[in-house]
Each structure stands twice: as C-alpha cells, then as structure tokens.
Amino acid sequence: MRAMALTQPRSGRVEPIDKTLAAPAPGQLVVTVLACGVCRTDLHVVDGDLTDPVIPVIPGHEIIGRVEQVGAGVTGFARGDRVGIPWLGYACGECEFCRAGRENLCPRARFTGYQIDGGYAEQALADARFCFHLPEGYDDLHAAPLLCAGLIGYRAYRMAGAAPRIGIYGFGAAAHIVAQVALHQGRDVYAFVRPDDHAAAKFAQQIGVTWAGWSVEAPPQTLDAALIFAPAGALVPEALSRTRPGGVVVCAGIHMSDIPSFPYKLLWEERTVRSVANLTRADARDFLDLASTVPLRTSVHPYPLPDANDALRDLRSGQLTGAAVLVPQR
C-alpha cells in the first residue's frame, strides 16, 4: 500500500513509502482509509516536539475507515463497517490509572500515528477495542475531525464545568467544533484569535460565537472558563487575567511553548490552571453519541494523500480555518 511516513526524526515532513500491511492479529482490524484528518499533534510529531515516535512511523490519528479484515476474537465489528480510529491506540488495562477509568494516563499507552502507524496511508491496522462506530449524518471528510479535534476538544470543554461564559483561545479545528457544542447548550462563547487574523475572526463569527477578538484583548464580559487550543504558553497568564475568581483555564494541547512567569494575583481567588492529556474510550463514546444528536458542521479542506506535506505546511503557517483532511486516491 502507499503511505506517507516520517522517516527522519524532526525532519518536519513526511515521505512517500510502499508498505505491506500484515494480516490482522487476534483482536485487530484492517481498515481501508477513507479519510484522515491532519491534526496539530501530527505537526508536533514530524517537527520533533514530541520526542518518542517510532521511526519510521505513518502519522495520522483522525482516521475514518472501512473494515476489510477482522482478526480472531473481535466482536462488535464486521467487514464493511465504517469505523473511526483515534489517538489512543492501546492502554494496558491493568495499571492504577486504567483501573480507575483514567486510561489516558496509562504509562504503557501507545498512540496512533506516533508509536502505531496511522492514517496517512491507504490502509491501517488497529486494535478493535480502540475503534468506534461513527454517527450517521457525517460523510467521511466531515467525520474525520471528530476523531481528535472533536474528542480532545470535548474533553477540554467538560473540564470547564458548567461555565456559562467560555473563552476559546486559538480558533481552529478543535475550537470550531466545541464552540458549536457550547452554543447548542446555551452558553456564551468568546473567540480569541491572533491579532489581525481577520480570517479566523470571521470564521468564528460564522460559527455564531458571542464575540470574536484578538487574543490580547479584554472580552466584553469576564470569563467563567477559558480553553486554550493554541500552543502558546503566553496565553495562560493572558487567559487568567480575563477569568473571574473561581474560574478555570484549561490547556488543551499535547505540547505548548513555555509559560512565562506571571504575578500570583492572576492565580489567586481560587482560579485553576489544568491540562488535558489524551483521551479515554469513554470520552469517545460520549462525544460520538453527542455528535449523533447535535448537528455539528465541521469545516474541512481536503488534500490528496501525496500532498500531505502541503497540508502540514498550511496548518503550520496558520493558513487554515477548520481542518485539513487527507484523502487516499484510488
């Protein structure tokens, strides 16, 4: 099969390869990739911000696929089923975190597109226990961003609690999905974008946010919570300064630049800063159930599989509104 793989650590790009996919072992599925979203985490893998990839590795963890082969012992999936394959590709099920329902923190966890070959390919091999049936109503292109931008965004959103006014810093793939969830649930959403990024501000306004402005601006109302999707540590004290006493700032990225020092008064009055790490299968089930009832409009930009580097470049440069999605051509 054809694939695009990271063959040199920290190279910032993927290279075309031909790979023979193994037959499925017990518990595994072979899927034909129909679409694969391009996530900022993929950039962190190819650029070397995440330091432990298996080399070579095929990136991609927002995979929409059709089951072609079913390994022995698999239940719940059959040939022809459409499935989603997310970032969490394996957890041990035995450690204290797994036993407590926190498999996202499993020290032996392995991740799709990082330690397990992912979806920048014509086919993928996955542990069936970490695959999911997909809601109807989303075609392959528009379903792909749900598998990470949606899942991680939703986990971050839930950490905001019942906050009626939510700020979102970095209005891209994850933000445009979670903003729709928040608006559907009757919350006010304040979108913060890079200064003078008029395209991103317009994109947020089209989603229907309450207010859109620059990341260094004060919103018209003090926030109850803030979600940070941009990988810029300087946004942490900025978001704290816009958040009410008792509020929470959630850092939703897997990698972020260093957080600068800031005065204690920004954290005082029981404000909280917390991070999101990976996801659990329960997160996936809850969010995909929600997506089956809330009509989420994902904004996508398709790229042929061989143009994966163009998609990574456009994401890196901030040219995209919404999500890039790779489509194998057959």
N, C-alpha and C positions, 0 to 999 in steps of 0.2 A: 504494500500500500504506500501511497505518497503521504508525506508528513513534513512539517516544518519544525525543526528541533534546535534547541540551544546546544551547541556543540563545543563552545568555548566559554568558560566562566566569565561573567562580567563583560561579554562582548557587546551587549546592547542590541543584539539582533539574532534572528533565527535563520537556519539554513535548510534548504530542501534535502530530504533524505528519502530513501526507499527502505521500508522495514517490513519484515514478515511477522505478522501477528500470531502469537501462539494460540493454540486451541484453549478454550476455557477450562480452567481447573475447577474442581468441585467448588460450588458457591459463587462462581463468576459468570458474567455475561460478556459476550462480544456484541458490540453495537456498531452499526453504521452511523457515522456522524452526519447529521443533517444540518447542524449549525453549531457554532461555538462562539460565545461572547469573548471579547477581549477586555480583560479587567486590569485595573491599575496594579493589582498584585502580579500580573504577568510582567509588567514593566519592572517591578521590584526583583523578580526572578532573573530576567535577562540582563538587567543593569547591575546585578550583584548586591543590591541592598539586602536581599535575603541570601544568606551565605551557605546554605546546605543543600543545594539542588543535587540530584543525581545527574551526572553528565555522561552521555548526552541525555536530555530529557525533552519530551514533547510538552510544551506548555498548554494551558487551556483548561479551565475548570467550570465553565458555564456551558455544559455540553447538552445538546438535545440530540438524541439518537433513536434509532430503530433497532430493536433486539434482533440479532441474526442467529446467535447460538446461545444455548442455555446450558451451563455446567451442571453436573450431577448435584442433586440435593437442593437446587434452587426452587423456592416456592414463591408464588405471587407474581411471577413474570413468565411470559410466553413469547415465542418467536412472533415478531410483528408488532409487539407493544412499543409505544413511544415512551421513552424514559428520559429523565434528567439525571446528570451526574455532576455533583457539586465539588467544592474544595476539599471537604473532609472525605478522604477515601478509605480510611481504616482507623479504628481505635481498638485497643486490646480487650476491652470489656471486663478487665479484671482489677485494674488499679483502683485506688481510692477515689479518683475523680470519676472514672467510668461508673463505679458502683453508686456514686452519689448523683448520677444524672448529669455529670459535667464532662462528658467525653471530649468536648472541645479543648480541654486542658490535659488530655491524656499524654504522658511523656513519651509514649510509643506510637503516637498518632502519625499517620502518613497522609500526604496531601496530593491531590490530583494536580498534575501539571508542575509538580515540584519534586516529589520523590516517586510519584507514579505517573507514567505517561498519560498525557491529557488529550485534549480535543482538537489541537492544531493538526488534524490528520483525517484520513478517510474513514478510519475505524478506531475504536478504543476498547480496551479490556478493563472491566471494573468489577469490584466486589458487589454482588447484588444487594447485600444488606445496606449499602450506602447509595443505592439508586432509588429513584422516586418516580411514581406515575405523575403525569402532568395534568393540570386542569384543562378542560376543553375551552375553546374560545380564543386561544392564543396559537397563531401559526408558529412554525419553527423559529423564524427570525425573531419574532417579538416575545417568544417564550425564553430565549437564551438569557437575557439579562436578569430574569427572575432567579437564576440559579446561583448568583453571588451578589450582584448589586441589590437584588431584592432580599435575599436571605440575610446577608450581613446588615443591610440597612434596617431590616425589620428587627433584628436582634438589638441593634443600637437604639432604635425607636422605643422598644419595650423598656429599655433601661431608663428612659426619660420619665417613666411612670405616667401619671395622669395629667401631666403638664398641659395646661390649656394654651400656652403660648410657647411655641418651639422655634428656635433659630436653627438654620442649617447653613453651615459654612462649607463651601465647595459644592456648586450645584451641577453635578454631573449625573452619571448613570445611577448610582445608588440614591442620590438625593431626589431625582425626579420621580422615582418610584415611591419612596417613603413619604414624600410630600403629599402624594395623592392619597395614601392611606390616612395620613393625619387630617387632611381636609375632609375626606369622607367621614371621619369620625368627629367632625365638628370642631377641630382645633384651628387656631390661627398659626400660620406658617410664615416665618420671616426668612427670606433667602439672602445670603451674603455671598457675593462673588468678588473676584479680584477687581481692584479699582480700574475703571474704564473698560471692563469687559462687558460691553453693551450687549453682545450676542447672548451671553449667559444670563444676564438680567432679563432680557426679552424672553428667553426660553422659560425662565422661572415664572414670569408673568403669564405666559401662555398656559402653564400648568394650572394657574389660578391662585398663586400664593397671595397672602395678605399684603405683603410688602416685599420689594426687592431693592437691594442697595449694595454699596461697596463694603468689603469686609472690615474696613476701618471706621465705618460709620456707626452712629448710635441708631438703633431702630426706634420707631415712634412709641413703642411700649417696652418696658423691661421684660426680659425673657424669663420664663419659668424653667426652661431647659435649653441646652444647645447641643447639637450633634455636629461633630467636625469630621467631614469626609476628606477634605484637602489634607495632604501630607505635610503640613506646615506647622511646626511646633509653636511658632509665634502667635498662632491663632488661639492657643489655650488661654493665656492671660487676657487676650482681647475678648474672648467669649465670656470669661469670668467677669470681666468688667461690665458686661451687658446683662448679667444674670442676677436675679433677685436673691435675697437671703433664703437659704434652704434649697436653692436650685442646684441643678446638676449639669456638668459639662461632660459629654461622652465622646471620647476619641475613638473613631470607628475604623481607622486604618490599621493594617498589619505593620506598617512602617511609617515613621514620622521623623522629620528633622528634629534636632534638639529643642527642647522647650527652654526659652530664656528665663532667667531669674525674674521674679516679679514680687511686688510688695505683699506681705502677708494679708493686708486688708482686703485683697481681692478674693482670698480664700475664706476669710473669716465669715462669721454669721452662718456657719454650717453649710457653706457651699461644698460641693463634692466634685472631684475630677476622677473619672474612671475610664477604663479602656474596654474594648471588645476584642475577644480573641476567638477567631474561627467561628464555628457554628456546631450545633448538635443536630441530630436527626429529628429531634422533637421540634426544633426551630423550623426545619424544612417542612415537616408535616403541617405545622400550624400556619406557616406563611402560605404554602401552596393551597391549603384549604381556604384561606382568606382570599387569595387571588382568584379562586373559583367563584366567589360571590361579589367581589369588588372589581369592576371592570377597569383594570389598570392599563393605561396607554403607555407602552414603552416606545421611546424614540430610538430608532436603530439606523445604523449606517452600514450596509453590507459591503464586504470586501471578498473577492475570491481568495481561497486558501493560499495560493502562491504570493498574494500581496500582503501577507501577514506583517511584514516589516513596515509597510505603508500605514497599516492600522496602528501599529505600535508607535510609529513616528507621530501620527496625528494625535494620538492620545497623550503622548509625552509633551507635545507642544501646546496642548490646551485648545486645539482647533475644533474638538468635537463637542457638540451638545447632544447629550444622550449617550448611547452605547455603540461601539463598533462590534460587528458580528462577522466572523469568518464563515464562508460557505464553500464546502468542497464542490468542485465541478466534476461531473461525471459524464 
